[in-house]
């Protein structure tokens, strides 16, 4: 952000003439952007304004204006963390940006481990969301919030605190469509999956884990899911075994 008080500058997004006005960078060149346009962009774009083209930024502003017209005064919405879904208007607010659901081509949540709960019954995870737009063809990635997940409810991969939000908005279908499209592009490969990352997510374990951490988490998960406990899940138990082997091998390789 620069203060330009010595000459006239044109906003690259709206064409406004800026005189004695705060100027923000936008685009990969970058060019100048006025205060009004800059603060209508998504939060994630404003934090990295030089990672988007000027044309894409202009389309984002235009599409947001169109989406806002669909929201009536007093419209009810469903909230999940920092996301609002206007069910009757079919409009989503995410990262401080309003968009029509019809302009969303895909939708993905990510969970990353933060810390274990004090009573050792589960862990707190950070939740991130990536929304893929049709026009412009960009994605918005932003932090949504954090949520506790409990060992007794199954591996992290099976626990989705956003599942209800997915179902209500219909975004679960969009994700399946996108996964199917990615699968066809990868010629049957597992969508570019990273076994070590998936194992860390399932175990809810930090990047700098030790073998003791790994063994402790393994015992807790198997205690909950091993078939011998009467209420176990053989498939989940096998996945835990596979993940343990992957993480143990990754740890030994990195040392």
C-alpha positions in Angstrom: 0.0 0.0 0.0 1.4 3.4 -1.0 0.3 7.0 -0.5 0.5 8.9 -3.7 -0.1 12.6 -3.3 2.0 14.0 -6.1 0.2 12.9 -9.3 -3.1 11.5 -10.7 -3.4 7.8 -10.9 -6.1 5.6 -12.6 -7.6 2.6 -10.8 -7.0 -0.5 -12.9 -10.3 -2.1 -11.9 -12.9 0.7 -12.1 -11.1 3.4 -14.1 -11.6 6.0 -11.3 -9.2 8.9 -11.2 -7.4 9.0 -7.9 -6.0 12.3 -6.6 -4.5 12.5 -3.1 -5.9 9.1 -2.4 -4.5 5.8 -0.9 -3.4 3.5 -3.6 -3.2 -0.3 -3.3 -1.3 -2.7 -5.6 -3.2 -5.2 -7.7 -2.2 -7.7 -10.4 1.1 -9.3 -11.3 2.6 -6.2 -12.8 1.3 -4.7 -10.4 -1.1 -1.8 -11.2 -2.9 0.7 -9.0 -6.3 0.0 -7.3 -8.5 2.4 -5.4 -9.6 1.9 -1.8 -13.3 1.2 -2.8 -12.4 -1.6 -5.2 -9.7 -3.1 -3.1 -11.9 -3.6 0.0 -14.6 -5.3 -2.1 -12.2 -8.1 -3.1 -12.1 -11.4 -1.1 -10.0 -11.3 2.1 -7.7 -13.9 0.7 -7.1 -11.9 -2.5 -6.4 -8.7 -0.5 -3.8 -10.5 1.6 -2.0 -11.5 -1.7 -3.1 -8.9 -4.3 -0.2 -9.5 -6.7 -1.1 -13.2 -7.1 -4.2 -12.4 -9.3 -4.5 -10.8 -12.7 -6.3 -7.5 -13.1 -8.9 -9.1 -15.4 -9.7 -11.8 -12.8 -10.0 -9.1 -10.1 -12.4 -7.1 -12.3 -14.6 -10.2 -12.9 -14.6 -10.9 -9.1 -16.0 -7.4 -8.5 -18.6 -7.7 -11.2 -19.7 -11.1 -10.1 -20.0 -10.0 -6.5 -22.3 -7.1 -7.5 -24.5 -9.5 -9.4 -24.6 -11.9 -6.4 -25.4 -9.2 -3.9 -28.5 -8.2 -6.0 -29.9 -11.6 -5.2 -29.8 -11.1 -1.4 -33.0 -9.5 -0.1 -33.2 -7.4 3.0 -33.6 -9.7 6.0 -32.6 -12.8 4.1 -32.0 -15.7 6.4 -28.8 -17.7 6.2 -27.1 -20.7 7.6 -23.7 -20.1 9.2 -20.8 -22.5 9.6 -17.8 -20.9 11.2 -16.9 -17.9 8.9 -19.2 -19.0 6.1 -22.8 -17.9 5.4 -25.2 -19.6 3.0 -28.3 -17.8 2.0 -30.5 -20.8 1.3 -33.4 -19.1 -0.4 -31.2 -16.9 -2.5 -28.6 -19.6 -3.3 -25.8 -17.3 -2.4 -22.6 -18.0 -0.4 -20.5 -15.5 1.6 -16.9 -16.7 2.1 -13.7 -14.9 2.8 -15.6 -11.6 3.0 -16.9 -12.2 -0.6 -20.4 -12.9 -1.9 -20.9 -15.3 -4.8 -23.7 -17.1 -6.5 -23.7 -20.9 -6.0 -24.1 -21.3 -9.8 -20.6 -19.8 -10.2 -19.0 -22.4 -8.0 -17.5 -25.4 -9.7 -16.0 -27.1 -6.7 -15.7 -26.9 -3.0 -13.2 -28.6 -0.6 -12.5 -28.5 3.1 -9.1 -29.3 4.7 -8.2 -30.1 8.3 -4.8 -29.6 9.9 -3.8 -30.7 13.4 -3.5 -28.0 16.0 -3.2 -29.7 19.4 -4.5 -32.5 21.5 -7.4 -31.8 23.9 -6.3 -31.5 27.6 -8.2 -34.6 28.6 -6.6 -36.6 25.7 -10.0 -37.6 24.3 -9.4 -35.9 20.9 -7.7 -33.1 19.2 -8.4 -29.5 17.9 -8.0 -29.1 14.2 -7.7 -26.0 12.0 -10.3 -26.0 9.1 -9.5 -24.4 5.7 -11.8 -24.1 2.7 -11.0 -23.8 -1.0 -13.8 -22.7 -3.3 -13.3 -23.1 -7.1 -15.0 -20.4 -9.2 -16.2 -20.8 -12.8 -15.7 -17.2 -13.7 -13.0 -16.1 -13.2 -11.3 -19.5 -13.3 -9.6 -19.0 -9.9 -10.0 -20.5 -6.4 -10.4 -18.8 -3.1 -8.6 -20.4 -0.1 -9.1 -19.1 3.4 -9.2 -20.1 7.0 -12.6 -21.0 8.3 -12.1 -21.8 12.0 -11.2 -24.6 14.3 -13.1 -27.5 15.7 -12.6 -30.3 18.2 -12.6 -33.9 16.9 -12.9 -36.9 19.2 -11.0 -40.2 19.0 -14.2 -42.1 19.9 -16.0 -40.9 16.8 -13.5 -42.5 14.5 -10.4 -41.4 12.4 -10.2 -37.8 11.4 -10.8 -38.8 7.8 -14.3 -40.0 8.8 -15.2 -37.0 11.0 -16.5 -34.0 9.1 -17.8 -31.2 11.3 -18.9 -29.4 8.1 -21.0 -32.4 6.9 -24.3 -30.8 7.7 -23.3 -27.6 5.9 -22.2 -29.7 2.9 -25.6 -31.5 2.8 -27.7 -28.4 3.2 -25.9 -26.4 0.5 -25.6 -29.2 -1.9 -21.9 -28.6 -2.1 -21.2 -32.3 -1.4 -22.5 -33.0 -4.9 -20.2 -30.3 -6.4 -17.2 -31.9 -4.6 -18.1 -35.4 -6.0 -18.4 -33.9 -9.5 -15.0 -32.3 -9.1 -13.4 -35.4 -7.7 -14.8 -37.4 -10.6 -13.4 -34.9 -13.1 -10.0 -35.0 -11.4 -10.0 -38.8 -11.4 -10.6 -38.9 -15.1 -7.8 -36.4 -15.7 -5.4 -38.5 -13.6 -6.2 -41.6 -15.6 -7.5 -43.5 -12.6 -4.8 -42.3 -10.2 -6.0 -41.5 -6.7 -6.5 -37.8 -7.3 -2.8 -37.0 -6.5 -3.2 -38.3 -3.0 -0.2 -38.1 -0.6 -0.2 -41.3 1.6 2.0 -39.6 4.3 -0.2 -36.5 4.5 -3.4 -38.7 4.6 -1.9 -40.8 7.4 -1.0 -37.7 9.4 -4.5 -36.4 9.0 -6.0 -39.8 10.1 -3.7 -39.9 13.1 -4.2 -36.2 13.9 -0.5 -35.8 14.4 2.0 -32.9 14.0 4.6 -32.6 11.4 7.4 -33.0 14.0 6.0 -36.1 15.6 8.2 -38.7 17.4 7.9 -42.5 17.4 6.6 -42.2 21.0 3.8 -39.8 19.8 3.1 -42.2 16.9 2.8 -45.3 19.2 0.7 -43.5 21.7 -1.8 -42.3 19.0 -1.8 -45.7 17.4 -2.7 -47.4 20.7 -5.6 -45.0 21.3 -7.0 -45.4 17.9 -6.8 -49.2 18.0 -8.3 -49.3 21.4 -11.4 -47.6 19.9 -11.5 -49.5 16.6 -10.0 -52.9 17.0 -12.6 -55.7 16.3 -11.6 -57.5 19.5 -13.2 -54.7 21.6 -16.7 -55.7 20.7 -17.7 -52.5 19.0 -14.7 -52.2 16.7 -14.5 -51.7 13.0 -12.2 -54.1 11.1 -11.9 -51.8 8.1 -11.0 -48.8 10.2 -8.5 -50.9 12.2 -6.8 -52.0 9.0 -6.5 -48.4 7.8 -5.0 -47.4 11.1 -2.4 -50.2 10.7 -1.6 -49.1 7.2 -1.3 -45.4 8.3 1.0 -46.4 11.2 3.3 -48.3 8.9 3.5 -45.3 6.5 4.2 -42.8 9.2 6.8 -45.1 10.9 8.6 -45.6 7.6 8.5 -41.9 6.8 9.9 -41.1 10.2 12.8 -43.6 9.8 13.5 -42.3 6.3 13.7 -38.7 7.4 16.2 -39.5 10.2 
